[in-house]
C-alpha cells in the first residue's frame, strides 16, 4: 500500500509517498480501506517538529479516517461496512495511508448523509466540540455560548452542536466569514479584527476557546459568575486557572480523546440534518505536501481532506 511518511522535521516538502506493508489488525480491531483522511493543524506542527508528541521521524501522520471495513476481528463490524472515526489519539494512528488498522471502539458507522470526505473531516473537530460543550459544559437551551473562531474546523461544528441544544450562539470570526457562520446558525457575529469581544460582551454562560494567544484569559471577562470556560489551548496555564477561580468561573482544559458515545452523538445530529461538515478543499494522497502547504496557510473555512 501507499503511505505518506517523513524522515525528518521540516516544511511540507519533507512528506513523501512510499510503499509499505498493509497493517494486520489485532483482535477487537478492523482493517479499513481508507477513502478519505481529515487534516488537522496539529499535524502541521508535528511535521515541523513543534510538538514532541510522536517523537522524532520517521513517522506517519493522521488520525481522522473514513473508509470501508476490509477485514474485521470484532463482532462490531463486518467487511463492507462504511465507517469513520479518530483512531488511537494521541498515539500514532498512521492514517495517511491506503489501509489502517483501527480499534473498533474508535469507529462508528458512517451516516448516509455524509460523504467519505465529509465524514473524514469530522472526528477530531467534532469530538473536541462535543466533549467541550456537551460532556463538560452541559450546554442547554437558553445558554449564551461564545465560540471563538467559529469559521474554523472545531468552531463551525461547535456552532451547530450548540444550536442543536437550543443555545444562543455568539462567535468571533473575520468579516469574510460572517455569511458562512450565520448560515450555520450563529446568532451574533463579532469581527475580531475590528472590535474587542472582551469589551462588548457580558453575561456569557459558556466560552469555547481553541485559538490560544491569550484568548482564554481575556474570555474570563465576558463570563457570568458561575459560567464555564473551556479551552483546548491553555489547559495547563496556572495563571488562567487561578484567575478563573478568583472570578467564580468554572475552568476546564480539554484534550480530545476517542469516544464512541460522542461519535454516535455526532452521527445522530448529521442524520437529523442538524450537522453538516464544510470541506474547503481536497487533495489526493500523493499531494499531501500541497495539502500541508494549504494547512500551513491557516484561516480556513472548515477542513482540508486527503482523498485515497
Buried (B, 14 or more C-beta within 10 A) or exposed (E): BBBBBBEEEEEBEBBEBEEBEBBEBEEEBBBBBBBBBBBBBBBBBBBBEEEEEBEEBEBBBBBBBBBBBBBBBBEBBEEEBBBBBBBBBBEBBBBBBBBBBBBBBBBBBBBEBBBBBBBBBBBBBBBBBBBBBBBBBEBBEEBBBBBBBBBBBBBBBBBBBBBBBEBBBBBBBEEEBBEBBBEBBBBBBBBBEEEEBBEEBEEBBBBBBBBBEBBBBBBBBBBBEEBBBBBBBBBEBEEBBEBBEEBEBBBBBBEBEBBBEBBEBBBEBBEEEBBBBBBEBBBEBEBBBBBBBBBBEEEBBBBBBBBB
